[in-house]
Amino acid sequence: MLSPHELATLMLIGNGPQTRDDTTAASREIDPVDLDALITRDLVVLEAGQGKRPCPQITANGRTMLAAVGRLS
């Protein structure tokens, strides 16, 4: 079961742009504790772009979770 904060973080990542750089407000607003919980549950992964810091990307399991709560079609 996800906490409300974890679910909100998953929605933020799932609805966000596919790539983020270090200067975006969205990347600074993600709570590391919530992000770690999502990674542990295999709902999010950290993917590094070319020479950039890793950014969170939703996984297939994460998309399934968002679809289940009606936030993704």
PDB file of N, CA, C and O in Angstrom:
ATOM      1  N   MET A   1       0.838  -1.170   0.000  1.00  0.00           N
ATOM      2  CA  MET A   1       0.000   0.000   0.000  1.00  0.00           C
ATOM      3  C   MET A   1       0.886   1.238   0.000  1.00  0.00           C
ATOM      4  O   MET A   1       1.842   1.331   0.770  1.00  0.00           O
ATOM      5  N   LEU A   2       0.559   2.188  -0.871  1.00  0.00           N
ATOM      6  CA  LEU A   2       1.323   3.425  -0.934  1.00  0.00           C
ATOM      7  C   LEU A   2       0.720   4.472  -0.001  1.00  0.00           C
ATOM      8  O   LEU A   2      -0.495   4.541   0.180  1.00  0.00           O
ATOM      9  N   SER A   3       1.590   5.275   0.579  1.00  0.00           N
ATOM     10  CA  SER A   3       1.108   6.402   1.371  1.00  0.00           C
ATOM     11  C   SER A   3       0.594   7.472   0.408  1.00  0.00           C
ATOM     12  O   SER A   3       0.908   7.432  -0.781  1.00  0.00           O
ATOM     13  N   PRO A   4      -0.182   8.415   0.902  1.00  0.00           N
ATOM     14  CA  PRO A   4      -0.641   9.507   0.028  1.00  0.00           C
ATOM     15  C   PRO A   4       0.515  10.270  -0.600  1.00  0.00           C
ATOM     16  O   PRO A   4       0.429  10.685  -1.756  1.00  0.00           O
ATOM     17  N   HIS A   5       1.590  10.458   0.143  1.00  0.00           N
ATOM     18  CA  HIS A   5       2.755  11.166  -0.397  1.00  0.00           C
ATOM     19  C   HIS A   5       3.426  10.366  -1.506  1.00  0.00           C
ATOM     20  O   HIS A   5       3.829  10.925  -2.526  1.00  0.00           O
ATOM     21  N   GLU A   6       3.546   9.061  -1.305  1.00  0.00           N
ATOM     22  CA  GLU A   6       4.150   8.208  -2.333  1.00  0.00           C
ATOM     23  C   GLU A   6       3.301   8.184  -3.592  1.00  0.00           C
ATOM     24  O   GLU A   6       3.835   8.231  -4.700  1.00  0.00           O
ATOM     25  N   LEU A   7       1.982   8.111  -3.434  1.00  0.00           N
ATOM     26  CA  LEU A   7       1.092   8.120  -4.591  1.00  0.00           C
ATOM     27  C   LEU A   7       1.195   9.452  -5.333  1.00  0.00           C
ATOM     28  O   LEU A   7       1.238   9.477  -6.563  1.00  0.00           O
ATOM     29  N   ALA A   8       1.235  10.550  -4.592  1.00  0.00           N
ATOM     30  CA  ALA A   8       1.378  11.868  -5.220  1.00  0.00           C
ATOM     31  C   ALA A   8       2.707  11.970  -5.962  1.00  0.00           C
ATOM     32  O   ALA A   8       2.763  12.548  -7.047  1.00  0.00           O
ATOM     33  N   THR A   9       3.762  11.423  -5.399  1.00  0.00           N
ATOM     34  CA  THR A   9       5.072  11.431  -6.051  1.00  0.00           C
ATOM     35  C   THR A   9       5.031  10.596  -7.324  1.00  0.00           C
ATOM     36  O   THR A   9       5.587  10.995  -8.347  1.00  0.00           O
ATOM     37  N   LEU A  10       4.379   9.446  -7.265  1.00  0.00           N
ATOM     38  CA  LEU A  10       4.243   8.597  -8.451  1.00  0.00           C
ATOM     39  C   LEU A  10       3.472   9.339  -9.548  1.00  0.00           C
ATOM     40  O   LEU A  10       3.842   9.269 -10.720  1.00  0.00           O
ATOM     41  N   MET A  11       2.414  10.041  -9.174  1.00  0.00           N
ATOM     42  CA  MET A  11       1.645  10.805 -10.163  1.00  0.00           C
ATOM     43  C   MET A  11       2.491  11.936 -10.744  1.00  0.00           C
ATOM     44  O   MET A  11       2.430  12.206 -11.943  1.00  0.00           O
ATOM     45  N   LEU A  12       3.269  12.587  -9.906  1.00  0.00           N
ATOM     46  CA  LEU A  12       4.138  13.665 -10.373  1.00  0.00           C
ATOM     47  C   LEU A  12       5.140  13.137 -11.394  1.00  0.00           C
ATOM     48  O   LEU A  12       5.342  13.752 -12.441  1.00  0.00           O
ATOM     49  N   ILE A  13       5.756  12.019 -11.100  1.00  0.00           N
ATOM     50  CA  ILE A  13       6.731  11.433 -12.020  1.00  0.00           C
ATOM     51  C   ILE A  13       6.041  10.912 -13.273  1.00  0.00           C
ATOM     52  O   ILE A  13       6.536  11.112 -14.382  1.00  0.00           O
ATOM     53  N   GLY A  14       4.901  10.245 -13.104  1.00  0.00           N
ATOM     54  CA  GLY A  14       4.188   9.674 -14.241  1.00  0.00           C
ATOM     55  C   GLY A  14       3.610  10.706 -15.183  1.00  0.00           C
ATOM     56  O   GLY A  14       3.502  10.456 -16.383  1.00  0.00           O
ATOM     57  N   ASN A  15       3.237  11.860 -14.662  1.00  0.00           N
ATOM     58  CA  ASN A  15       2.645  12.906 -15.487  1.00  0.00           C
ATOM     59  C   ASN A  15       3.651  13.938 -15.946  1.00  0.00           C
ATOM     60  O   ASN A  15       3.317  14.830 -16.727  1.00  0.00           O
ATOM     61  N   GLY A  16       4.880  13.826 -15.468  1.00  0.00           N
ATOM     62  CA  GLY A  16       5.897  14.817 -15.807  1.00  0.00           C
ATOM     63  C   GLY A  16       6.521  14.561 -17.162  1.00  0.00           C
ATOM     64  O   GLY A  16       6.208  13.576 -17.832  1.00  0.00           O
ATOM     65  N   PRO A  17       7.407  15.458 -17.558  1.00  0.00           N
ATOM     66  CA  PRO A  17       8.116  15.267 -18.826  1.00  0.00           C
ATOM     67  C   PRO A  17       9.012  14.046 -18.766  1.00  0.00           C
ATOM     68  O   PRO A  17       9.409  13.609 -17.686  1.00  0.00           O
ATOM     69  N   GLN A  18       9.324  13.507 -19.907  1.00  0.00           N
ATOM     70  CA  GLN A  18      10.165  12.303 -19.962  1.00  0.00           C
ATOM     71  C   GLN A  18      11.594  12.579 -19.528  1.00  0.00           C
ATOM     72  O   GLN A  18      12.264  11.685 -19.012  1.00  0.00           O
ATOM     73  N   THR A  19      12.069  13.792 -19.728  1.00  0.00           N
ATOM     74  CA  THR A  19      13.412  14.132 -19.276  1.00  0.00           C
ATOM     75  C   THR A  19      13.334  15.379 -18.426  1.00  0.00           C
ATOM     76  O   THR A  19      12.542  16.285 -18.688  1.00  0.00           O
ATOM     77  N   ARG A  20      14.164  15.408 -17.409  1.00  0.00           N
ATOM     78  CA  ARG A  20      14.237  16.572 -16.532  1.00  0.00           C
ATOM     79  C   ARG A  20      15.708  16.921 -16.363  1.00  0.00           C
ATOM     80  O   ARG A  20      16.575  16.046 -16.364  1.00  0.00           O
ATOM     81  N   ASP A  21      15.973  18.211 -16.220  1.00  0.00           N
ATOM     82  CA  ASP A  21      17.333  18.598 -15.877  1.00  0.00           C
ATOM     83  C   ASP A  21      17.340  19.095 -14.436  1.00  0.00           C
ATOM     84  O   ASP A  21      16.293  19.160 -13.792  1.00  0.00           O
ATOM     85  N   ASP A  22      18.511  19.442 -13.937  1.00  0.00           N
ATOM     86  CA  ASP A  22      18.656  19.804 -12.532  1.00  0.00           C
ATOM     87  C   ASP A  22      17.958  21.097 -12.165  1.00  0.00           C
ATOM     88  O   ASP A  22      17.776  21.365 -10.978  1.00  0.00           O
ATOM     89  N   THR A  23      17.559  21.904 -13.124  1.00  0.00           N
ATOM     90  CA  THR A  23      17.012  23.219 -12.827  1.00  0.00           C
ATOM     91  C   THR A  23      15.492  23.232 -12.744  1.00  0.00           C
ATOM     92  O   THR A  23      14.912  24.272 -12.432  1.00  0.00           O
ATOM     93  N   THR A  24      14.838  22.125 -13.010  1.00  0.00           N
ATOM     94  CA  THR A  24      13.375  22.133 -12.975  1.00  0.00           C
ATOM     95  C   THR A  24      12.878  22.083 -11.544  1.00  0.00           C
ATOM     96  O   THR A  24      13.472  21.426 -10.689  1.00  0.00           O
ATOM     97  N   ALA A  25      11.789  22.781 -11.294  1.00  0.00           N
ATOM     98  CA  ALA A  25      11.212  22.796  -9.947  1.00  0.00           C
ATOM     99  C   ALA A  25      10.702  21.420  -9.558  1.00  0.00           C
ATOM    100  O   ALA A  25      10.805  21.028  -8.396  1.00  0.00           O
ATOM    101  N   ALA A  26      10.145  20.670 -10.532  1.00  0.00           N
ATOM    102  CA  ALA A  26       9.568  19.355 -10.223  1.00  0.00           C
ATOM    103  C   ALA A  26      10.601  18.410  -9.640  1.00  0.00           C
ATOM    104  O   ALA A  26      10.296  17.669  -8.705  1.00  0.00           O
ATOM    105  N   SER A  27      11.817  18.417 -10.171  1.00  0.00           N
ATOM    106  CA  SER A  27      12.825  17.486  -9.681  1.00  0.00           C
ATOM    107  C   SER A  27      13.266  17.840  -8.266  1.00  0.00           C
ATOM    108  O   SER A  27      13.683  16.958  -7.516  1.00  0.00           O
ATOM    109  N   ARG A  28      13.182  19.112  -7.886  1.00  0.00           N
ATOM    110  CA  ARG A  28      13.579  19.508  -6.538  1.00  0.00           C
ATOM    111  C   ARG A  28      12.486  19.237  -5.523  1.00  0.00           C
ATOM    112  O   ARG A  28      12.772  19.173  -4.328  1.00  0.00           O
ATOM    113  N   GLU A  29      11.248  19.075  -5.955  1.00  0.00           N
ATOM    114  CA  GLU A  29      10.131  18.885  -5.042  1.00  0.00           C
ATOM    115  C   GLU A  29       9.908  17.423  -4.658  1.00  0.00           C
ATOM    116  O   GLU A  29       9.097  17.145  -3.774  1.00  0.00           O
ATOM    117  N   ILE A  30      10.585  16.512  -5.280  1.00  0.00           N
ATOM    118  CA  ILE A  30      10.401  15.087  -4.985  1.00  0.00           C
ATOM    119  C   ILE A  30      11.129  14.749  -3.690  1.00  0.00           C
ATOM    120  O   ILE A  30      12.336  14.957  -3.561  1.00  0.00           O
ATOM    121  N   ASP A  31      10.373  14.227  -2.742  1.00  0.00           N
ATOM    122  CA  ASP A  31      10.933  13.827  -1.449  1.00  0.00           C
ATOM    123  C   ASP A  31      11.759  12.559  -1.644  1.00  0.00           C
ATOM    124  O   ASP A  31      11.248  11.566  -2.162  1.00  0.00           O
ATOM    125  N   PRO A  32      13.024  12.577  -1.239  1.00  0.00           N
ATOM    126  CA  PRO A  32      13.878  11.395  -1.422  1.00  0.00           C
ATOM    127  C   PRO A  32      13.352  10.151  -0.717  1.00  0.00           C
ATOM    128  O   PRO A  32      13.567   9.038  -1.197  1.00  0.00           O
ATOM    129  N   VAL A  33      12.672  10.318   0.406  1.00  0.00           N
ATOM    130  CA  VAL A  33      12.116   9.163   1.130  1.00  0.00           C
ATOM    131  C   VAL A  33      11.011   8.516   0.298  1.00  0.00           C
ATOM    132  O   VAL A  33      10.953   7.292   0.180  1.00  0.00           O
ATOM    133  N   ASP A  34      10.137   9.340  -0.277  1.00  0.00           N
ATOM    134  CA  ASP A  34       9.069   8.807  -1.122  1.00  0.00           C
ATOM    135  C   ASP A  34       9.644   8.177  -2.385  1.00  0.00           C
ATOM    136  O   ASP A  34       9.186   7.121  -2.820  1.00  0.00           O
ATOM    137  N   LEU A  35      10.639   8.822  -2.967  1.00  0.00           N
ATOM    138  CA  LEU A  35      11.275   8.281  -4.166  1.00  0.00           C
ATOM    139  C   LEU A  35      11.901   6.921  -3.876  1.00  0.00           C
ATOM    140  O   LEU A  35      11.767   5.990  -4.669  1.00  0.00           O
ATOM    141  N   ASP A  36      12.581   6.808  -2.745  1.00  0.00           N
ATOM    142  CA  ASP A  36      13.197   5.533  -2.368  1.00  0.00           C
ATOM    143  C   ASP A  36      12.144   4.446  -2.200  1.00  0.00           C
ATOM    144  O   ASP A  36      12.365   3.304  -2.604  1.00  0.00           O
ATOM    145  N   ALA A  37      11.007   4.784  -1.610  1.00  0.00           N
ATOM    146  CA  ALA A  37       9.929   3.801  -1.439  1.00  0.00           C
ATOM    147  C   ALA A  37       9.405   3.333  -2.797  1.00  0.00           C
ATOM    148  O   ALA A  37       9.129   2.147  -2.979  1.00  0.00           O
ATOM    149  N   LEU A  38       9.270   4.250  -3.739  1.00  0.00           N
ATOM    150  CA  LEU A  38       8.785   3.881  -5.078  1.00  0.00           C
ATOM    151  C   LEU A  38       9.799   3.021  -5.819  1.00  0.00           C
ATOM    152  O   LEU A  38       9.425   2.097  -6.540  1.00  0.00           O
ATOM    153  N   ILE A  39      11.070   3.321  -5.645  1.00  0.00           N
ATOM    154  CA  ILE A  39      12.117   2.508  -6.270  1.00  0.00           C
ATOM    155  C   ILE A  39      12.112   1.106  -5.665  1.00  0.00           C
ATOM    156  O   ILE A  39      12.235   0.116  -6.386  1.00  0.00           O
ATOM    157  N   THR A  40      11.971   1.022  -4.348  1.00  0.00           N
ATOM    158  CA  THR A  40      11.944  -0.273  -3.658  1.00  0.00           C
ATOM    159  C   THR A  40      10.778  -1.127  -4.147  1.00  0.00           C
ATOM    160  O   THR A  40      10.904  -2.347  -4.251  1.00  0.00           O
ATOM    161  N   ARG A  41       9.654  -0.499  -4.445  1.00  0.00           N
ATOM    162  CA  ARG A  41       8.468  -1.218  -4.920  1.00  0.00           C
ATOM    163  C   ARG A  41       8.472  -1.423  -6.440  1.00  0.00           C
ATOM    164  O   ARG A  41       7.489  -1.907  -7.002  1.00  0.00           O
ATOM    165  N   ASP A  42       9.563  -1.060  -7.098  1.00  0.00           N
ATOM    166  CA  ASP A  42       9.722  -1.214  -8.550  1.00  0.00           C
ATOM    167  C   ASP A  42       8.652  -0.442  -9.335  1.00  0.00           C
ATOM    168  O   ASP A  42       8.168  -0.903 -10.368  1.00  0.00           O
ATOM    169  N   LEU A  43       8.296   0.740  -8.821  1.00  0.00           N
ATOM    170  CA  LEU A  43       7.348   1.593  -9.530  1.00  0.00           C
ATOM    171  C   LEU A  43       8.074   2.700 -10.289  1.00  0.00           C
ATOM    172  O   LEU A  43       7.528   3.290 -11.221  1.00  0.00           O
ATOM    173  N   VAL A  44       9.309   2.972  -9.879  1.00  0.00           N
ATOM    174  CA  VAL A  44      10.135   4.019 -10.466  1.00  0.00           C
ATOM    175  C   VAL A  44      11.573   3.522 -10.523  1.00  0.00           C
ATOM    176  O   VAL A  44      12.016   2.758  -9.665  1.00  0.00           O
ATOM    177  N   VAL A  45      12.289   3.964 -11.538  1.00  0.00           N
ATOM    178  CA  VAL A  45      13.735   3.723 -11.626  1.00  0.00           C
ATOM    179  C   VAL A  45      14.430   5.056 -11.842  1.00  0.00           C
ATOM    180  O   VAL A  45      13.819   6.016 -12.313  1.00  0.00           O
ATOM    181  N   LEU A  46      15.694   5.110 -11.502  1.00  0.00           N
ATOM    182  CA  LEU A  46      16.499   6.286 -11.799  1.00  0.00           C
ATOM    183  C   LEU A  46      17.309   5.988 -13.056  1.00  0.00           C
ATOM    184  O   LEU A  46      18.074   5.024 -13.098  1.00  0.00           O
ATOM    185  N   GLU A  47      17.136   6.813 -14.066  1.00  0.00           N
ATOM    186  CA  GLU A  47      17.866   6.633 -15.317  1.00  0.00           C
ATOM    187  C   GLU A  47      18.708   7.865 -15.573  1.00  0.00           C
ATOM    188  O   GLU A  47      18.225   8.994 -15.490  1.00  0.00           O
ATOM    189  N   ALA A  48      19.975   7.635 -15.885  1.00  0.00           N
ATOM    190  CA  ALA A  48      20.884   8.741 -16.167  1.00  0.00           C
ATOM    191  C   ALA A  48      20.915   9.014 -17.659  1.00  0.00           C
ATOM    192  O   ALA A  48      21.060   8.099 -18.470  1.00  0.00           O
ATOM    193  N   GLY A  49      20.778  10.275 -18.008  1.00  0.00           N
ATOM    194  CA  GLY A  49      20.910  10.686 -19.397  1.00  0.00           C
ATOM    195  C   GLY A  49      22.381  10.867 -19.727  1.00  0.00           C
ATOM    196  O   GLY A  49      23.246  10.594 -18.896  1.00  0.00           O
ATOM    197  N   GLN A  50      22.661  11.316 -20.911  1.00  0.00           N
ATOM    198  CA  GLN A  50      24.037  11.513 -21.337  1.00  0.00           C
ATOM    199  C   GLN A  50      24.666  12.652 -20.540  1.00  0.00           C
ATOM    200  O   GLN A  50      24.368  13.823 -20.772  1.00  0.00           O
ATOM    201  N   GLY A  51      25.531  12.299 -19.608  1.00  0.00           N
ATOM    202  CA  GLY A  51      26.245  13.279 -18.816  1.00  0.00           C
ATOM    203  C   GLY A  51      25.380  14.039 -17.825  1.00  0.00           C
ATOM    204  O   GLY A  51      25.830  15.051 -17.286  1.00  0.00           O
ATOM    205  N   LYS A  52      24.166  13.596 -17.565  1.00  0.00           N
ATOM    206  CA  LYS A  52      23.268  14.269 -16.633  1.00  0.00           C
ATOM    207  C   LYS A  52      23.068  13.417 -15.390  1.00  0.00           C
ATOM    208  O   LYS A  52      23.344  12.217 -15.382  1.00  0.00           O
ATOM    209  N   ARG A  53      22.585  14.062 -14.350  1.00  0.00           N
ATOM    210  CA  ARG A  53      22.260  13.330 -13.131  1.00  0.00           C
ATOM    211  C   ARG A  53      21.085  12.400 -13.397  1.00  0.00           C
ATOM    212  O   ARG A  53      20.257  12.689 -14.262  1.00  0.00           O
ATOM    213  N   PRO A  54      20.997  11.293 -12.672  1.00  0.00           N
ATOM    214  CA  PRO A  54      19.858  10.390 -12.843  1.00  0.00           C
ATOM    215  C   PRO A  54      18.541  11.090 -12.526  1.00  0.00           C
ATOM    216  O   PRO A  54      18.457  11.886 -11.591  1.00  0.00           O
ATOM    217  N   CYS A  55      17.528  10.786 -13.309  1.00  0.00           N
ATOM    218  CA  CYS A  55      16.203  11.344 -13.038  1.00  0.00           C
ATOM    219  C   CYS A  55      15.209  10.180 -12.945  1.00  0.00           C
ATOM    220  O   CYS A  55      15.402   9.141 -13.576  1.00  0.00           O
ATOM    221  N   PRO A  56      14.154  10.362 -12.160  1.00  0.00           N
ATOM    222  CA  PRO A  56      13.189   9.279 -11.972  1.00  0.00           C
ATOM    223  C   PRO A  56      12.342   9.067 -13.222  1.00  0.00           C
ATOM    224  O   PRO A  56      11.886  10.018 -13.856  1.00  0.00           O
ATOM    225  N   GLN A  57      12.146   7.802 -13.554  1.00  0.00           N
ATOM    226  CA  GLN A  57      11.300   7.403 -14.683  1.00  0.00           C
ATOM    227  C   GLN A  57      10.347   6.326 -14.177  1.00  0.00           C
ATOM    228  O   GLN A  57      10.740   5.428 -13.433  1.00  0.00           O
ATOM    229  N   ILE A  58       9.113   6.432 -14.588  1.00  0.00           N
ATOM    230  CA  ILE A  58       8.104   5.458 -14.160  1.00  0.00           C
ATOM    231  C   ILE A  58       8.330   4.125 -14.880  1.00  0.00           C
ATOM    232  O   ILE A  58       8.717   4.105 -16.048  1.00  0.00           O
ATOM    233  N   THR A  59       8.090   3.025 -14.186  1.00  0.00           N
ATOM    234  CA  THR A  59       8.245   1.695 -14.767  1.00  0.00           C
ATOM    235  C   THR A  59       6.883   1.185 -15.256  1.00  0.00           C
ATOM    236  O   THR A  59       5.859   1.844 -15.074  1.00  0.00           O
ATOM    237  N   ALA A  60       6.891   0.022 -15.868  1.00  0.00           N
ATOM    238  CA  ALA A  60       5.635  -0.600 -16.292  1.00  0.00           C
ATOM    239  C   ALA A  60       4.738  -0.852 -15.079  1.00  0.00           C
ATOM    240  O   ALA A  60       3.524  -0.661 -15.154  1.00  0.00           O
ATOM    241  N   ASN A  61       5.327  -1.276 -13.973  1.00  0.00           N
ATOM    242  CA  ASN A  61       4.540  -1.484 -12.744  1.00  0.00           C
ATOM    243  C   ASN A  61       3.952  -0.159 -12.246  1.00  0.00           C
ATOM    244  O   ASN A  61       2.824  -0.121 -11.756  1.00  0.00           O
ATOM    245  N   GLY A  62       4.716   0.913 -12.373  1.00  0.00           N
ATOM    246  CA  GLY A  62       4.226   2.223 -11.980  1.00  0.00           C
ATOM    247  C   GLY A  62       3.060   2.670 -12.851  1.00  0.00           C
ATOM    248  O   GLY A  62       2.095   3.251 -12.354  1.00  0.00           O
ATOM    249  N   ARG A  63       3.150   2.399 -14.144  1.00  0.00           N
ATOM    250  CA  ARG A  63       2.048   2.739 -15.053  1.00  0.00           C
ATOM    251  C   ARG A  63       0.794   1.930 -14.709  1.00  0.00           C
ATOM    252  O   ARG A  63      -0.320   2.450 -14.761  1.00  0.00           O
ATOM    253  N   THR A  64       0.982   0.671 -14.363  1.00  0.00           N
ATOM    254  CA  THR A  64      -0.142  -0.169 -13.959  1.00  0.00           C
ATOM    255  C   THR A  64      -0.801   0.380 -12.695  1.00  0.00           C
ATOM    256  O   THR A  64      -2.027   0.393 -12.586  1.00  0.00           O
ATOM    257  N   MET A  65       0.005   0.830 -11.750  1.00  0.00           N
ATOM    258  CA  MET A  65      -0.524   1.405 -10.510  1.00  0.00           C
ATOM    259  C   MET A  65      -1.320   2.674 -10.811  1.00  0.00           C
ATOM    260  O   MET A  65      -2.412   2.858 -10.272  1.00  0.00           O
ATOM    261  N   LEU A  66      -0.789   3.548 -11.661  1.00  0.00           N
ATOM    262  CA  LEU A  66      -1.514   4.769 -12.011  1.00  0.00           C
ATOM    263  C   LEU A  66      -2.809   4.456 -12.757  1.00  0.00           C
ATOM    264  O   LEU A  66      -3.823   5.124 -12.553  1.00  0.00           O
ATOM    265  N   ALA A  67      -2.776   3.453 -13.609  1.00  0.00           N
ATOM    266  CA  ALA A  67      -3.991   3.056 -14.314  1.00  0.00           C
ATOM    267  C   ALA A  67      -5.041   2.531 -13.326  1.00  0.00           C
ATOM    268  O   ALA A  67      -6.236   2.774 -13.492  1.00  0.00           O
ATOM    269  N   ALA A  68      -4.583   1.815 -12.305  1.00  0.00           N
ATOM    270  CA  ALA A  68      -5.491   1.254 -11.318  1.00  0.00           C
ATOM    271  C   ALA A  68      -6.194   2.342 -10.485  1.00  0.00           C
ATOM    272  O   ALA A  68      -7.330   2.160 -10.048  1.00  0.00           O
ATOM    273  N   VAL A  69      -5.518   3.446 -10.277  1.00  0.00           N
ATOM    274  CA  VAL A  69      -6.140   4.531  -9.516  1.00  0.00           C
ATOM    275  C   VAL A  69      -6.785   5.571 -10.430  1.00  0.00           C
ATOM    276  O   VAL A  69      -7.224   6.629  -9.979  1.00  0.00           O
ATOM    277  N   GLY A  70      -6.833   5.248 -11.723  1.00  0.00           N
ATOM    278  CA  GLY A  70      -7.533   6.105 -12.656  1.00  0.00           C
ATOM    279  C   GLY A  70      -6.793   7.348 -13.071  1.00  0.00           C
ATOM    280  O   GLY A  70      -7.422   8.310 -13.511  1.00  0.00           O
ATOM    281  N   ARG A  71      -5.468   7.368 -12.948  1.00  0.00           N
ATOM    282  CA  ARG A  71      -4.685   8.537 -13.289  1.00  0.00           C
ATOM    283  C   ARG A  71      -3.925   8.374 -14.600  1.00  0.00           C
ATOM    284  O   ARG A  71      -3.129   9.238 -14.970  1.00  0.00           O
ATOM    285  N   LEU A  72      -4.166   7.274 -15.299  1.00  0.00           N
ATOM    286  CA  LEU A  72      -3.479   7.014 -16.555  1.00  0.00           C
ATOM    287  C   LEU A  72      -4.416   6.132 -17.379  1.00  0.00           C
ATOM    288  O   LEU A  72      -5.032   5.203 -16.855  1.00  0.00           O
ATOM    289  N   SER A  73      -4.514   6.428 -18.652  1.00  0.00           N
ATOM    290  CA  SER A  73      -5.407   5.598 -19.489  1.00  0.00           C
ATOM    291  C   SER A  73      -4.612   4.729 -20.423  1.00  0.00           C
ATOM    292  O   SER A  73      -5.190   3.967 -21.198  1.00  0.00           O
TER     293      SER A  73
END
